[in-house]
Amino acid sequence: MSLEGIFQWFSEQVQYILLFVLFIVLLAAAYKRAWLAMIGSLIGLAFIGIFVVNPEVLLSLSEWLGGQLNLGA
């Protein structure tokens, strides 16, 4: 087993832990009607879901933004 396999397994476990913790925070905030904490946890879940689980989205987003701003020309 190489270090790349260990790193990939570890990063996958961290993703699961972060998603689980933020989901628990979301449920607790909804129960207590703490709307700002609930919105913050939703943003955190979206950030993890988009950029951590699928990092290729970040590359395509930056390419699209660069094309819109004409940074390459």
KEDREN-125440 format. One record per residue: residue number from 1; residue in three letters; x, z, y of N, C-alpha, C in turn. Coordinates in nm, 4 decimals. Layout:
N
{filo NUM; ALA; {X; Z; Y}; {X; Z; Y}; {X; Z; Y}}
...
//
This chain:
73
{filo 1; MET; {0.0850; 0.0000; -0.1179}; {0.0000; 0.0000; 0.0000}; {0.0891; 0.0000; 0.1236}}
{filo 2; SER; {0.0671; -0.0960; 0.2094}; {0.1500; -0.1079; 0.3282}; {0.0922; -0.0253; 0.4430}}
{filo 3; LEU; {0.1680; -0.0186; 0.5489}; {0.1226; 0.0559; 0.6661}; {0.0030; -0.0115; 0.7326}}
{filo 4; GLU; {-0.0063; -0.1429; 0.7210}; {-0.1201; -0.2139; 0.7800}; {-0.2508; -0.1736; 0.7124}}
{filo 5; GLY; {-0.2473; -0.1575; 0.5821}; {-0.3665; -0.1138; 0.5094}; {-0.4076; 0.0272; 0.5470}}
{filo 6; ILE; {-0.3106; 0.1147; 0.5637}; {-0.3400; 0.2519; 0.6043}; {-0.3968; 0.2543; 0.7454}}
{filo 7; PHE; {-0.3392; 0.1747; 0.8357}; {-0.3889; 0.1689; 0.9731}; {-0.5311; 0.1145; 0.9774}}
{filo 8; GLN; {-0.5576; 0.0100; 0.8998}; {-0.6919; -0.0469; 0.8978}; {-0.7934; 0.0538; 0.8437}}
{filo 9; TRP; {-0.7572; 0.1260; 0.7371}; {-0.8475; 0.2268; 0.6815}; {-0.8713; 0.3383; 0.7834}}
{filo 10; PHE; {-0.7653; 0.3835; 0.8491}; {-0.7776; 0.4912; 0.9471}; {-0.8642; 0.4489; 1.0659}}
{filo 11; SER; {-0.8445; 0.3277; 1.1156}; {-0.9244; 0.2826; 1.2299}; {-1.0706; 0.2670; 1.1907}}
{filo 12; GLU; {-1.0977; 0.2274; 1.0685}; {-1.2363; 0.2175; 1.0223}; {-1.3009; 0.3559; 1.0147}}
{filo 13; GLN; {-1.2278; 0.4542; 0.9688}; {-1.2803; 0.5899; 0.9604}; {-1.3056; 0.6477; 1.0992}}
{filo 14; VAL; {-1.2185; 0.6186; 1.1936}; {-1.2373; 0.6656; 1.3314}; {-1.3621; 0.6026; 1.3921}}
{filo 15; GLN; {-1.3861; 0.4759; 1.3633}; {-1.5070; 0.4099; 1.4128}; {-1.6316; 0.4790; 1.3597}}
{filo 16; TYR; {-1.6336; 0.5103; 1.2310}; {-1.7487; 0.5781; 1.1727}; {-1.7705; 0.7163; 1.2337}}
{filo 17; ILE; {-1.6617; 0.7891; 1.2541}; {-1.6721; 0.9235; 1.3117}; {-1.7250; 0.9162; 1.4545}}
{filo 18; LEU; {-1.6721; 0.8233; 1.5344}; {-1.7178; 0.8099; 1.6723}; {-1.8642; 0.7694; 1.6799}}
{filo 19; LEU; {-1.9052; 0.6756; 1.5948}; {-2.0455; 0.6354; 1.5935}; {-2.1357; 0.7513; 1.5532}}
{filo 20; PHE; {-2.0947; 0.8286; 1.4537}; {-2.1736; 0.9420; 1.4076}; {-2.1858; 1.0480; 1.5162}}
{filo 21; VAL; {-2.0742; 1.0809; 1.5823}; {-2.0758; 1.1833; 1.6868}; {-2.1616; 1.1385; 1.8051}}
{filo 22; LEU; {-2.1468; 1.0142; 1.8472}; {-2.2270; 0.9668; 1.9599}; {-2.3747; 0.9584; 1.9244}}
{filo 23; PHE; {-2.4068; 0.9275; 1.7998}; {-2.5469; 0.9248; 1.7585}; {-2.6056; 1.0653; 1.7607}}
{filo 24; ILE; {-2.5281; 1.1652; 1.7183}; {-2.5741; 1.3045; 1.7234}; {-2.5931; 1.3482; 1.8688}}
{filo 25; VAL; {-2.5004; 1.3102; 1.9566}; {-2.5142; 1.3425; 2.0988}; {-2.6382; 1.2757; 2.1566}}
{filo 26; LEU; {-2.6639; 1.1529; 2.1162}; {-2.7823; 1.0816; 2.1625}; {-2.9096; 1.1538; 2.1202}}
{filo 27; LEU; {-2.9159; 1.1963; 1.9957}; {-3.0339; 1.2681; 1.9477}; {-3.0507; 1.4027; 2.0179}}
{filo 28; ALA; {-2.9412; 1.4752; 2.0378}; {-2.9492; 1.6043; 2.1064}; {-2.9916; 1.5868; 2.2517}}
{filo 29; ALA; {-2.9402; 1.4848; 2.3178}; {-2.9773; 1.4608; 2.4575}; {-3.1237; 1.4188; 2.4678}}
{filo 30; ALA; {-3.1704; 1.3409; 2.3730}; {-3.3112; 1.3001; 2.3751}; {-3.4017; 1.4205; 2.3510}}
{filo 31; TYR; {-3.3602; 1.5090; 2.2615}; {-3.4404; 1.6276; 2.2330}; {-3.4474; 1.7200; 2.3546}}
{filo 32; LYS; {-3.3348; 1.7349; 2.4239}; {-3.3306; 1.8229; 2.5412}; {-3.3768; 1.7519; 2.6678}}
{filo 33; ARG; {-3.4084; 1.6258; 2.6577}; {-3.4481; 1.5422; 2.7706}; {-3.3412; 1.5398; 2.8803}}
{filo 34; ALA; {-3.2181; 1.5322; 2.8367}; {-3.1045; 1.5176; 2.9283}; {-3.0772; 1.3680; 2.9409}}
{filo 35; TRP; {-3.1416; 1.3068; 3.0371}; {-3.1431; 1.1617; 3.0445}; {-3.0063; 1.1034; 3.0772}}
{filo 36; LEU; {-2.9286; 1.1674; 3.1634}; {-2.7965; 1.1138; 3.1970}; {-2.7023; 1.1189; 3.0773}}
{filo 37; ALA; {-2.7073; 1.2264; 3.0006}; {-2.6247; 1.2354; 2.8808}; {-2.6695; 1.1322; 2.7774}}
{filo 38; MET; {-2.7983; 1.1083; 2.7691}; {-2.8496; 1.0098; 2.6748}; {-2.8049; 0.8693; 2.7146}}
{filo 39; ILE; {-2.8094; 0.8378; 2.8424}; {-2.7643; 0.7066; 2.8891}; {-2.6140; 0.6910; 2.8658}}
{filo 40; GLY; {-2.5383; 0.7980; 2.8914}; {-2.3943; 0.7937; 2.8664}; {-2.3612; 0.7722; 2.7203}}
{filo 41; SER; {-2.4348; 0.8369; 2.6316}; {-2.4089; 0.8175; 2.4895}; {-2.4516; 0.6784; 2.4445}}
{filo 42; LEU; {-2.5565; 0.6233; 2.5045}; {-2.5953; 0.4853; 2.4727}; {-2.4878; 0.3864; 2.5171}}
{filo 43; ILE; {-2.4304; 0.4097; 2.6335}; {-2.3222; 0.3238; 2.6812}; {-2.2010; 0.3372; 2.5892}}
{filo 44; GLY; {-2.1723; 0.4590; 2.5453}; {-2.0623; 0.4795; 2.4514}; {-2.0854; 0.4101; 2.3188}}
{filo 45; LEU; {-2.2068; 0.4183; 2.2673}; {-2.2399; 0.3479; 2.1432}; {-2.2272; 0.1971; 2.1608}}
{filo 46; ALA; {-2.2712; 0.1456; 2.2753}; {-2.2594; 0.0024; 2.3006}; {-2.1126; -0.0389; 2.3110}}
{filo 47; PHE; {-2.0315; 0.0423; 2.3776}; {-1.8894; 0.0125; 2.3910}; {-1.8214; 0.0087; 2.2551}}
{filo 48; ILE; {-1.8504; 0.1076; 2.1720}; {-1.7907; 0.1101; 2.0386}; {-1.8415; -0.0075; 1.9561}}
{filo 49; GLY; {-1.9710; -0.0332; 1.9646}; {-2.0275; -0.1410; 1.8856}; {-1.9758; -0.2778; 1.9245}}
{filo 50; ILE; {-1.9496; -0.2983; 2.0510}; {-1.9074; -0.4306; 2.0955}; {-1.7560; -0.4467; 2.0899}}
{filo 51; PHE; {-1.6831; -0.3549; 2.1491}; {-1.5406; -0.3766; 2.1695}; {-1.4507; -0.3153; 2.0621}}
{filo 52; VAL; {-1.4942; -0.2124; 1.9948}; {-1.4080; -0.1503; 1.8940}; {-1.4311; -0.2133; 1.7576}}
{filo 53; VAL; {-1.5569; -0.2311; 1.7198}; {-1.5870; -0.2880; 1.5891}; {-1.5525; -0.4368; 1.5860}}
{filo 54; ASN; {-1.5761; -0.5088; 1.6959}; {-1.5501; -0.6523; 1.7016}; {-1.4655; -0.6845; 1.8255}}
{filo 55; PRO; {-1.3327; -0.6685; 1.8174}; {-1.2489; -0.6875; 1.9359}; {-1.2384; -0.8331; 1.9821}}
{filo 56; GLU; {-1.2779; -0.9295; 1.8979}; {-1.2723; -1.0693; 1.9390}; {-1.3687; -1.0974; 2.0540}}
{filo 57; VAL; {-1.4732; -1.0161; 2.0670}; {-1.5682; -1.0328; 2.1760}; {-1.4986; -1.0129; 2.3104}}
{filo 58; LEU; {-1.4051; -0.9196; 2.3151}; {-1.3320; -0.8938; 2.4388}; {-1.2497; -1.0154; 2.4798}}
{filo 59; LEU; {-1.1884; -1.0835; 2.3829}; {-1.1106; -1.2035; 2.4148}; {-1.1996; -1.3153; 2.4668}}
{filo 60; SER; {-1.3116; -1.3379; 2.4010}; {-1.4005; -1.4446; 2.4465}; {-1.4618; -1.4104; 2.5824}}
{filo 61; LEU; {-1.4884; -1.2825; 2.6064}; {-1.5416; -1.2407; 2.7358}; {-1.4403; -1.2645; 2.8472}}
{filo 62; SER; {-1.3145; -1.2348; 2.8218}; {-1.2122; -1.2555; 2.9244}; {-1.1886; -1.4049; 2.9481}}
{filo 63; GLU; {-1.1950; -1.4867; 2.8428}; {-1.1803; -1.6314; 2.8612}; {-1.2968; -1.6868; 2.9426}}
{filo 64; TRP; {-1.4180; -1.6411; 2.9148}; {-1.5344; -1.6872; 2.9885}; {-1.5238; -1.6465; 3.1359}}
{filo 65; LEU; {-1.4838; -1.5213; 3.1620}; {-1.4703; -1.4747; 3.2988}; {-1.3619; -1.5498; 3.3738}}
{filo 66; GLY; {-1.2507; -1.5777; 3.3063}; {-1.1445; -1.6565; 3.3681}; {-1.1904; -1.7968; 3.4015}}
{filo 67; GLY; {-1.2721; -1.8561; 3.3153}; {-1.3262; -1.9888; 3.3433}; {-1.4235; -1.9866; 3.4599}}
{filo 68; GLN; {-1.5012; -1.8819; 3.4710}; {-1.5973; -1.8715; 3.5810}; {-1.5271; -1.8514; 3.7150}}
{filo 69; LEU; {-1.4163; -1.7822; 3.7147}; {-1.3444; -1.7542; 3.8392}; {-1.2364; -1.8569; 3.8710}}
{filo 70; ASN; {-1.2205; -1.9584; 3.7852}; {-1.1180; -2.0622; 3.8012}; {-0.9786; -2.0017; 3.8139}}
{filo 71; LEU; {-0.9448; -1.9080; 3.7263}; {-0.8141; -1.8440; 3.7317}; {-0.7065; -1.9302; 3.6673}}
{filo 72; GLY; {-0.7448; -2.0203; 3.5784}; {-0.6463; -2.1016; 3.5093}; {-0.6034; -2.2246; 3.5894}}
{filo 73; ALA; {-0.6746; -2.2603; 3.6923}; {-0.6414; -2.3832; 3.7655}; {-0.5942; -2.3540; 3.9057}}
//
